[in-house]
Amino acid sequence: MSEAVWDIVCVGSGIAALTYAAALTAQRPGLRVLLLEQHTVAGGYSSEFVRPKQGARFDCSLHKLSGMGEQGNLRQVFRALGLEGQIRLHFSPVLFQAAGPLWLEVSESPEQALAGLLQAFPGQREGLLRFFDDIAVHGKNGYLQFEMLQGRYEPDFAAMRYARKHLKNITVRDALRRMFDDPQLRELLALPSIYVGSFPEQCSYLYFLHVVYANLYMRSAYMDGGSQRLSNLLVEQIRARGGEVVLNVNVERILVDKSSMRATGVATDRGEFLAREVLVNASPVYALEQLFEPMPELEASRQLVSRIRPANATSTLYLVLDEDPARLGLPHAETMLLADDPDAAWSARERSRADPVNETLAEEAYWQRSSLEITNYHALDASGGRVVIVNALDDPRHWPRRKTPEYRAKKKRGQQALLERVGRHFPDLSDHIVYAELSSPHTYQRYTNNTAGSGYGALVAPDAAPALINHRFPVAGVSFLSAWVAGSGYEAAMGYSMFKASTAAPAAASV
């Protein structure tokens, strides 16, 4: 048992917790902050794993940081944390390359992106102008919400009222079908919904617009060393200011004084750590199911989180090549492999959702029909090896239990299906693969305790209830901070964490 009483103990060391702890210890010297991490490295999804024999480094999540332009929200977070001078950023002139039934480079510049789309789809001019206007107006209002809350940005309130009435409650799919009659153009424009773990028929159009604005107007970049370097830099800051990050420790329970209904610390496999506040950097569903003893006072909160729908998980194929991917048809950092038939892909997903444990339906929907995201990490940071990663949004419910013959067989099927799919469009790639490894939704759930293996957090659907788990939570001294609260992606997680740190009530400083 730890004799010291910490000011704050964080359950988990994901990027949101690391950002919050780094910001808070900078603002309040002497604050004692402890982060407890179950794995061998800090960062949660913001981490990497290596395969030394292949000379490869695989980033678990990061392929681009949105909002990294000079005025971008995340660039400002990096400045505030003192990270800007410690990192090297890579900007690409291409947001992504579309491949498959349609081959097109989408520029990172909004003006050039629009011009390229108008040239490729001259009959869709009216819809394209309207779509880009939606991004510039409604996407901007959503993107600058924290600036607005802090009085630094005055939005177009008439536009906000219009958006809440007409755009918030429709999906990306429905919005694009109203504007365009070309199914491939609709699929192309909807691709950024992948960044938040959604398919077009799931994601709120209004939320989607701010995601596109963040990438297109505020630029996206990759940093040398990837997500693990970012996490390590934040760990260094926390430790330099008297905080601590302890690895290989499993938090088993949050300690609660039931007489006062106040958290007093956490119990772990290494003993108890006492604290004045407990920050839960994990899925609220997992926390309420696993980290609290049964208490009637928590029933309302359990009912609340039961209504949270997880975003999609992913099945991820990690590849190592013996040739530069740029010479094999992947010249850019990101390639989106479009669905051959977007309407058939949507129908397949609908059938799978109606029977989510049916393996045949799910494998057709997610592996064979839907659009895929391909990242050429060698173009971003060659020091990590000739690495290419293929991401397919997926659903864990059709996957067998881990460590069973059925699970191992399914992993082989998934790997083969994705290899065949990519190989049809990039035939030169197949002859240069020297290593392949598939991670399933169960892999992600195992390493992060995220409900349904969703590193994206909650699904941002038109009818989604806000995850107000922090509002009137019955156990005093407990708060939640993760993608499930902040939103998906580095910009949302780090931006919200900075905002939370700047507005946090002063914790009792150690004496």
TINUDREN-996517 format. One record per residue (C-alpha): z, x, y; residue number from 0; residue in one letter. Coordinates in Angstrom, 2 decimals, padded with zeros to 5 digits. Each point is the difference from the previous one (the first is absolute). Layout:
BEGIN
        pz        px        py   pos   code
         Z         X         Y   NUM      a
...
# end
This chain:
BEGIN
        pz        px        py   pos   code
    000.00    000.00    000.00     0      m
   -000.86    001.23    003.49     1      s
    003.13    000.36    002.12     2      e
   -001.98   -000.15    003.25     3      a
   -000.84   -003.28    001.66     4      v
   -003.59    000.01    001.16     5      w
   -001.16   -001.99    002.99     6      d
   -003.10   -001.19   -001.84     7      i
   -001.06    000.29   -003.63     8      v
   -003.66   -000.74   -000.76     9      c
   -000.96   -001.26   -003.45    10      v
   -003.32    001.77   -000.43    11      g
   -001.91    002.54    002.07    12      s
   -003.35   -001.65    000.64    13      g
   -001.90    000.66    003.20    14      i
    001.75   -002.85    001.84    15      a
    003.48    001.33   -000.83    16      a
   -000.99    003.59    000.82    17      l
   -001.43   -001.06    003.36    18      t
    003.03   -002.11    000.85    19      y
    002.44    002.76   -000.95    20      a
   -001.93    002.67    001.90    21      a
   -000.20   -002.16    003.13    22      a
    003.63   -001.09   -000.17    23      l
    001.42    003.49   -000.52    24      t
   -002.08    001.23    002.95    25      a
    001.33   -002.77    002.24    26      q
    003.61    000.32   -001.12    27      r
    001.05    003.57   -000.73    28      p
    002.84    000.16   -002.46    29      g
   -000.93   -003.21   -001.81    30      l
    000.53    000.50   -003.73    31      r
   -002.96   -001.39   -001.93    32      v
   -000.48    000.35   -003.76    33      l
   -003.18   -000.92   -001.89    34      l
    000.19   -000.39   -003.78    35      l
   -003.23    000.39   -001.98    36      e
   -000.41   -000.58   -003.74    37      q
   -002.90    002.44   -000.39    38      h
   -000.56    003.73    000.30    39      t
   -001.67   -000.23    003.42    40      v
    000.60   -002.09    003.10    41      a
   -002.53   -002.44    001.36    42      g
   -000.38   -002.89   -002.44    43      g
   -003.71   -000.84    000.18    44      y
   -000.29    002.68    002.68    45      s
   -000.02    002.77   -002.57    46      s
   -002.23    001.89   -002.40    47      e
   -000.16    001.23   -003.55    48      f
   -001.80    003.07   -001.28    49      v
   -001.89    001.04   -003.10    50      r
    000.28    003.82    000.13    51      p
   -002.42    000.67   -002.87    52      k
   -002.71   -001.85    001.90    53      q
    000.99    001.50    003.36    54      g
    000.28   -003.55    001.33    55      a
    002.31   -001.76    002.41    56      r
   -000.05   -003.80   -000.06    57      f
    001.21   -001.97    003.00    58      d
    001.79   -003.14   -001.12    59      c
   -001.00   -002.12    002.98    60      s
   -001.37    001.68    003.09    61      l
   -003.71    000.25    000.62    62      h
    000.04   -000.94    003.65    63      k
    002.48   -000.57    002.78    64      l
   -001.10   -002.79    002.34    65      s
    000.97    000.06    003.66    66      g
   -000.46    003.76    000.37    67      m
   -002.17   -000.07    003.12    68      g
    001.59    001.28    003.21    69      e
    001.35   -003.47    000.86    70      q
    000.63   -001.11   -003.56    71      g
    003.41   -001.28   -001.01    72      n
    000.42    002.49   -002.83    73      l
   -001.10    002.94    002.16    74      r
    002.74   -000.99    002.45    75      q
    002.51   -000.15   -002.86    76      v
   -001.01    003.51   -001.06    77      f
    000.48    001.21    003.58    78      r
    003.40   -001.64    000.29    79      a
    001.10    001.62   -003.27    80      l
   -001.27    003.42    001.05    81      g
   -002.52    000.11   -002.85    82      l
   -003.20    000.32    001.98    83      e
    000.15    003.77    000.36    84      g
    000.86    000.51   -003.68    85      q
   -002.99   -001.69   -001.57    86      i
   -003.75    000.35   -000.10    87      r
   -002.02   -003.21    000.10    88      l
   -003.45   -000.65   -001.42    89      h
   -002.09   -002.70    001.69    90      f
   -003.17   -001.30   -001.59    91      s
   -002.95   -001.42    001.95    92      p
   -000.43   -002.55   -002.79    93      v
    002.58   -002.69   -000.68    94      l
   -001.40   -000.39   -003.50    95      f
   -003.23    000.13   -001.94    96      q
   -000.99   -003.22   -001.75    97      a
   -001.67    000.48   -003.37    98      a
   -001.37   -002.14   -002.80    99      g
   -002.31   -002.91    000.75   100      p
    000.15    001.05    003.66   101      l
    000.03    003.59    001.29   102      w
    001.18    000.40    003.57   103      l
    002.15    002.35    002.05   104      e
    002.45   -001.87    002.24   105      v
    000.79    002.12    003.04   106      s
    003.56    000.54    001.19   107      e
   -001.17   -000.84    003.52   108      s
    000.10   -003.78    000.59   109      p
   -003.13    000.15    002.17   110      e
   -001.94    002.01   -002.57   111      q
    001.34   -002.09   -002.88   112      a
   -001.23   -003.17    001.69   113      l
   -003.37    001.56    000.81   114      a
   -000.45    001.12   -003.61   115      g
    000.87   -003.42   -001.36   116      l
   -002.34   -001.74    002.45   117      l
   -002.79    002.29   -001.16   118      q
    000.75   -000.62   -003.68   119      a
    000.50   -003.76    000.42   120      f
   -002.15   -001.10    002.97   121      p
    000.23   -003.66   -000.98   122      g
    003.81    000.02    000.26   123      q
    000.23    001.01    003.67   124      r
    001.98   -003.01    001.25   125      e
    002.60    000.29   -002.73   126      g
    000.37    003.77    000.40   127      l
    000.56   -000.27    003.75   128      l
    002.62   -002.68   -000.58   129      r
    001.70    002.04   -002.74   130      f
    000.27    003.11    002.17   131      f
    001.27   -002.12    002.88   132      d
    002.72   -001.36   -002.30   133      d
    001.01    003.57   -000.83   134      i
    000.01    001.15    003.63   135      a
    002.07   -002.96    001.25   136      v
    002.12   -001.40   -002.83   137      h
    000.23    003.21   -001.98   138      g
    001.24    001.82    003.09   139      k
    002.66   -002.63    000.74   140      n
    001.33    000.31   -003.54   141      g
   -000.17    003.78    000.00   142      y
    002.04    000.36    003.19   143      l
    002.81   -002.34   -001.03   144      q
    002.70    002.69    000.22   145      f
   -001.28    001.04    003.43   146      e
    000.20   -003.65    001.01   147      m
    003.56   -000.38   -001.30   148      l
    001.05    003.02    002.05   149      q
   -001.70   -001.30    003.14   150      g
   -002.70    002.67    000.08   151      r
   -002.95   -002.28   -000.69   152      y
   -000.85   -003.43    001.37   153      e
   -002.32   -001.79   -002.42   154      p
   -002.52   -002.71    000.67   155      d
    002.35   -002.93   -000.67   156      f
   -002.81   -002.55   -000.06   157      a
   -001.72    002.07   -002.68   158      a
    003.28    000.25   -001.92   159      m
    000.43   -003.77    000.02   160      r
   -003.58   -000.46   -001.17   161      y
    000.46    002.57   -002.78   162      a
    003.19   -001.56   -001.31   163      r
   -001.63   -003.41   -000.06   164      k
   -003.42    000.91   -001.38   165      h
    000.13    003.45   -001.66   166      l
    003.44    000.52   -001.52   167      k
   -000.31   -002.72   -002.61   168      n
   -003.40    000.90   -001.42   169      i
   -000.90    002.75   -002.43   170      t
   -002.38    002.87    000.62   171      v
   -002.40   -001.56   -002.50   172      r
   -000.04   -003.36    001.77   173      d
   -000.38    001.55    003.46   174      a
   -002.93    002.18   -001.03   175      l
   -001.73   -002.85   -001.84   176      r
    000.02   -001.95    003.25   177      r
   -001.70    002.86    001.84   178      m
   -002.42    001.45   -002.56   179      f
   -002.33   -001.28   -002.70   180      d
   -000.62    003.41   -001.59   181      d
    002.49    000.56   -002.87   182      p
   -000.39    003.79    000.02   183      q
    000.73    000.18    003.73   184      l
    003.07   -002.17   -000.49   185      r
    001.21    002.29   -002.78   186      e
   -000.68    003.08    002.11   187      l
    001.92   -001.28    003.02   188      l
    002.91   -001.17   -002.16   189      a
    000.55    003.41   -001.62   190      l
    002.93    001.06    002.27   191      p
    002.09   -002.73   -001.63   192      s
    000.36    002.54   -002.83   193      i
    002.11    002.12    002.37   194      y
    002.76   -002.64   -000.17   195      v
   -000.34   -000.74   -003.71   196      g
   -001.92   -003.25    000.43   197      s
   -003.25   -001.58   -000.99   198      f
   -001.90   -001.93    002.71   199      p
    001.06   -003.37   -001.40   200      e
    003.68    000.98    000.26   201      q
    000.41    001.74    003.36   202      c
    000.67   -001.73    003.31   203      s
   -002.99    000.51    002.29   204      y
    002.21    000.57    003.03   205      l
    001.99    002.73   -001.74   206      y
   -003.21    001.52   -001.32   207      f
   -001.39    000.32    003.53   208      l
    002.85    002.24    001.10   209      h
   -000.53    002.20   -003.08   210      v
   -003.67    000.43    000.92   211      v
    000.92    000.66    003.64   212      y
    002.45    002.72   -001.06   213      a
   -002.66    001.85   -001.99   214      n
   -003.05   -000.63    002.15   215      l
    001.32    000.06    003.56   216      y
    003.05    002.23   -000.44   217      m
   -001.59    002.38   -002.51   218      r
    001.14    001.16   -003.39   219      s
    000.66    003.53   -001.20   220      a
    001.29    002.01   -002.92   221      y
    002.49    002.84    000.29   222      m
    000.00    003.33   -001.80   223      d
    002.46   -000.05   -002.87   224      g
   -000.18   -003.77   -000.24   225      g
    002.86   -002.40   -000.30   226      s
    002.39    002.44   -001.68   227      q
   -000.18    002.38    002.95   228      r
    000.75   -002.89    002.36   229      l
    003.03   -000.99   -002.07   230      s
    001.20    003.60   -000.25   231      n
   -000.22    000.50    003.77   232      l
    002.19   -003.05    000.56   233      l
    002.49    001.19   -002.63   234      v
    000.22    003.34    001.84   235      e
    000.78   -001.80    003.26   236      q
    002.69   -002.15   -001.59   237      i
    001.72    002.97   -001.62   238      r
   -000.24    002.11    003.16   239      a
    001.96   -002.70    001.85   240      r
    002.79   -000.27   -002.54   241      g
   -001.42   -002.71   -002.23   242      g
   -000.69    000.42   -003.69   243      e
   -002.59   -001.05   -002.57   244      v
    001.23    000.13   -003.59   245      v
   -002.56   -000.12   -002.82   246      l
    000.32   -001.01   -003.65   247      n
    002.70   -002.57    000.66   248      v
   -000.25   -003.60   -001.14   249      n
    001.67   -002.68    002.12   250      v
    001.49   -002.57   -002.36   251      e
    001.78   -002.38    002.34   252      r
    000.80   -000.69    003.63   253      i
    003.77   -000.15    000.44   254      l
    001.26   -003.12    001.76   255      v
    003.51   -000.86    001.17   256      d
   -000.04   -003.68   -000.96   257      k
    002.97   -000.87    002.19   258      s
   -001.94    000.97    003.13   259      s
   -003.52   -000.24   -001.48   260      m
   -000.79    003.45    001.33   261      r
   -001.78    002.89   -001.70   262      a
    002.14    003.08   -000.54   263      t
   -002.53    002.34   -001.62   264      g
   -001.89    000.39   -003.26   265      v
    000.78    000.81   -003.62   266      a
   -002.35    002.47   -001.71   267      t
   -000.30    001.91   -003.24   268      d
    001.72    002.84    001.88   269      r
    002.89   -002.07    001.27   270      g
    000.65   -002.01    003.14   271      e
   -001.14    000.80    003.53   272      f
    001.94   -001.84    002.69   273      l
   -001.73   -001.06    003.19   274      a
    000.38   -002.22    003.03   275      r
   -003.55   -001.32   -000.41   276      e
   -002.46   -000.23   -002.89   277      v
   -003.75    000.03    000.60   278      l
   -002.10   -001.29   -002.91   279      v
   -003.36    001.76   -000.12   280      n
   -001.29   -002.03   -002.94   281      a
   -001.43   -003.38   -000.84   282      s
    002.47   -002.75    001.03   283      p
   -000.77   -001.76   -003.29   284      v
    001.00    003.09   -001.97   285      y
    003.10    000.54    002.15   286      a
    001.32   -003.53   -000.43   287      l
   -000.72    000.00   -003.72   288      e
    001.32    003.47   -000.82   289      q
    002.23    001.42    002.74   290      l
    002.43   -002.83    000.76   291      f
    002.57   -001.57   -002.27   292      e
   -000.44   -003.75   -000.47   293      p
    001.50   -001.73    003.03   294      m
   -000.50   -003.62    001.08   295      p
   -000.27    001.20    003.60   296      e
   -003.31    001.68   -000.87   297      l
   -001.67   -003.07   -001.47   298      e
   -001.77   -001.00    003.22   299      a
   -001.37    003.54    000.38   300      s
   -001.20   -000.02   -003.60   301      r
   -001.79   -003.27    000.65   302      q
   -001.59    001.53    003.08   303      l
   -001.35    003.10   -001.75   304      v
   -001.20   -002.06   -002.96   305      s
   -002.61   -001.44    002.35   306      r
   -001.37    003.46    000.83   307      i
   -003.30    000.57   -001.78   308      r
   -000.75    003.64   -000.76   309      p
   -003.30    001.44    001.12   310      a
   -002.24    001.23   -002.78   311      n
    000.92    003.10   -001.92   312      a
   -002.57    002.65   -000.87   313      t
   -001.45    001.75   -002.99   314      s
   -000.91    003.48    001.16   315      t
   -002.36    002.42   -001.70   316      l
    000.66    003.65    000.88   317      y
   -002.94    002.35   -000.57   318      l
   -000.46    003.77    000.20   319      v
   -003.56    001.29    000.24   320      l
   -001.61    003.40   -000.52   321      d
   -002.32   -000.57    002.97   322      e
    000.38   -000.95    003.65   323      d
   -000.02   -003.84    000.07   324      p
   -002.25    000.12    003.07   325      a
   -002.79    001.37   -002.21   326      r
    000.45   -002.88   -002.42   327      l
   -000.54   -002.88    002.42   328      g
    003.39   -000.13    001.75   329      l
   -000.57    001.83    003.30   330      p
    002.69   -001.92    001.88   331      h
    003.75   -000.31   -000.40   332      a
   -000.18   -003.68   -000.91   333      e
   -002.60   -001.97   -001.91   334      t
    000.28   -003.71   -000.70   335      m
   -001.81   -001.05   -003.16   336      l
   -001.03   -003.57    000.76   337      l
    000.14   -002.83   -002.49   338      a
   -003.46   -000.60   -001.46   339      d
    000.44   -003.75    000.45   340      d
    002.86   -000.82    002.44   341      p
    000.05   -003.71   -000.84   342      d
    000.14    000.72   -003.73   343      a
    002.83    002.47    000.67   344      a
    001.94   -002.66    001.90   345      w
   -000.53   -002.51   -002.83   346      s
    001.20    002.56   -002.54   347      a
    003.17    000.65    002.01   348      r
    000.67   -003.73    000.30   349      e
   -000.30   -000.38   -003.78   350      r
    002.33    002.94   -000.55   351      s
    002.64   -001.33    002.41   352      r
   -000.02   -003.30   -001.86   353      a
    000.76    001.88   -003.24   354      d
    001.50    003.32    001.17   355      p
    001.05    001.32   -003.42   356      v
   -003.51   -000.36   -001.42   357      n
   -001.16    003.60   -000.37   358      e
   -003.69   -000.81   -000.35   359      t
   -000.10   -002.04    003.20   360      l
    002.02    002.56    001.97   361      a
   -002.00    003.03   -001.12   362      e
   -003.23   -001.74    000.95   363      e
    001.37   -001.09    003.39   364      a
    001.70    003.19    001.15   365      y
   -001.78    002.85   -001.78   366      w
   -003.54   -001.26   -000.44   367      q
   -000.68   -002.49    002.79   368      r
    002.01    000.79    003.15   369      s
   -000.67    002.66    002.62   370      s
    001.59    003.41   -000.56   371      l
    001.27    002.67    002.38   372      e
   -000.99    003.63   -000.70   373      i
    001.61    002.90    001.88   374      t
   -001.45    003.51    000.04   375      n
    003.15    002.02    000.65   376      y
   -001.96    003.24   -000.13   377      h
   -001.68   -001.06    003.25   378      a
    003.43   -000.52    001.55   379      l
    001.90    003.03   -001.26   380      d
   -001.86    002.38   -002.29   381      a
    003.23    001.84   -000.88   382      s
    000.94   -002.91   -002.28   383      g
   -002.96    000.60   -002.31   384      g
   -003.20   -001.93   -000.67   385      r
    001.85   -003.27   -000.23   386      v
   -001.46   -003.51    000.09   387      v
    002.14   -003.11   -000.31   388      i
   -001.24   -003.50   -000.88   389      v
    002.21   -002.95    000.97   390      n
   -000.33   -003.49   -001.47   391      a
    002.27   -002.79    001.22   392      l
    001.66   -001.44   -003.08   393      d
    002.64   -002.38   -001.35   394      d
    002.81    001.30   -002.25   395      p
    000.34   -003.25   -001.91   396      r
   -002.87    000.73   -002.40   397      h
    001.38    003.45   -000.86   398      w
    002.06    000.46   -003.20   399      p
    003.40    001.68    000.11   400      r
    000.00    003.75    000.52   401      r
    000.31    002.38   -002.95   402      k
   -001.66   -002.40   -002.42   403      t
   -003.26    000.52   -001.93   404      p
   -001.45   -002.98    001.88   405      e
    000.83    001.60    003.35   406      y
   -001.54    003.34   -000.93   407      r
   -003.14   -001.73   -001.28   408      a
   -000.30   -001.98    003.21   409      k
    000.32    003.13    002.13   410      k
   -002.92    001.48   -001.93   411      k
   -002.03   -003.18    000.55   412      r
    000.79    000.02    003.70   413      g
   -000.96    003.63    000.38   414      q
   -003.26   -000.53   -001.85   415      q
   -000.87   -003.16    001.94   416      a
    000.50    001.67    003.38   417      l
   -001.87    003.14   -001.09   418      l
   -002.96   -002.08   -001.16   419      e
    000.04   -002.05    003.20   420      r
    000.02    003.05    002.26   421      v
   -002.49    001.83   -002.23   422      g
   -002.61   -002.75    000.38   423      r
   -000.21    000.69    003.73   424      h
    000.82    003.72   -000.03   425      f
   -001.63    001.23   -003.23   426      p
    000.37    003.69    000.90   427      d
    003.77   -000.39    000.17   428      l
    000.48   -000.71   -003.71   429      s
   -001.22    003.42   -001.16   430      d
    002.47    001.83    002.25   431      h
    003.31   -001.66   -000.89   432      i
    002.39    002.52   -001.55   433      v
    003.15   -002.11    000.15   434      y
    000.77   -003.72    000.25   435      a
    003.28   -001.90    000.12   436      e
    000.75   -003.67    000.65   437      l
    003.12   -001.39    001.66   438      s
    000.69   -003.68   -000.61   439      s
    002.03   -002.52    002.03   440      p
    002.88    000.74   -002.38   441      h
   -000.18    003.68    000.99   442      t
    000.56   -000.89    003.64   443      y
    002.79   -002.43   -000.82   444      q
    001.72    002.62   -002.13   445      r
    000.01    002.64    002.73   446      y
    000.79   -002.16    003.02   447      t
    001.78   -003.13   -001.27   448      n
   -002.45   -002.02    002.07   449      n
   -000.29   -003.56   -001.25   450      t
   -003.21   -000.49   -001.99   451      a
   -000.86    003.64    000.68   452      g
   -001.20   -000.88    003.49   453      s
    000.25    002.95    002.36   454      g
   -001.53   -002.23    002.68   455      y
    003.07   -002.24    000.16   456      g
   -000.37   -003.72    000.58   457      a
   -003.32   -001.80   -000.01   458      l
   -000.97   -000.98    003.54   459      v
   -001.58   -003.33   -000.84   460      a
   -000.63   -002.82    002.51   461      p
    002.82   -002.08   -001.50   462      d
    002.39    002.91   -000.57   463      a
    003.53   -000.51    001.25   464      a
    001.31    002.92    002.08   465      p
    002.31    002.33   -001.92   466      a
    003.06   -000.62    002.18   467      l
    002.38    001.57   -002.50   468      i
    001.88    001.82    002.79   469      n
    000.66   -003.23    001.88   470      h
    003.58   -001.13   -000.70   471      r
    000.27    001.95   -003.22   472      f
    003.44   -000.98   -001.35   473      p
    001.20    003.55   -000.74   474      v
    000.84    001.75    003.26   475      a
   -001.09    003.61    000.32   476      g
   -003.12   -000.45   -002.16   477      v
   -003.54    000.09    001.32   478      s
   -003.42    000.25   -001.63   479      f
   -002.80    002.32    001.07   480      l
   -003.22    000.47   -001.97   481      s
   -003.59   -001.21   -000.14   482      a
    001.44   -003.34   -001.15   483      w
    001.54   -000.41    003.45   484      v
   -002.14    002.17    002.28   485      a
   -003.45   -000.66   -001.42   486      g
   -002.44    002.04   -002.04   487      s
   -001.13    003.51    000.85   488      g
    001.39    003.05    001.75   489      y
   -000.57   -001.31    003.50   490      e
    001.91   -003.22   -000.63   491      a
    002.82    001.69   -001.93   492      a
    000.52    002.89    002.41   493      m
   -000.57   -002.07    003.13   494      g
    002.47   -002.68   -001.04   495      y
    002.54    002.64   -001.02   496      s
   -000.21    001.63    003.43   497      m
    000.40   -003.39    001.64   498      f
    002.99   -000.80   -002.20   499      k
    001.60    003.36    000.80   500      a
   -000.48   -000.51    003.74   501      s
    001.62   -003.44   -000.10   502      t
    002.70    000.63   -002.62   503      a
    003.57   -000.78    000.93   504      a
    001.97    003.26    000.18   505      p
    001.59    000.81   -003.33   506      a
    003.55    001.23    000.10   507      a
   -000.35    003.75    000.39   508      a
    001.97    002.20   -002.36   509      s
    003.26    001.31    001.37   510      v
# end
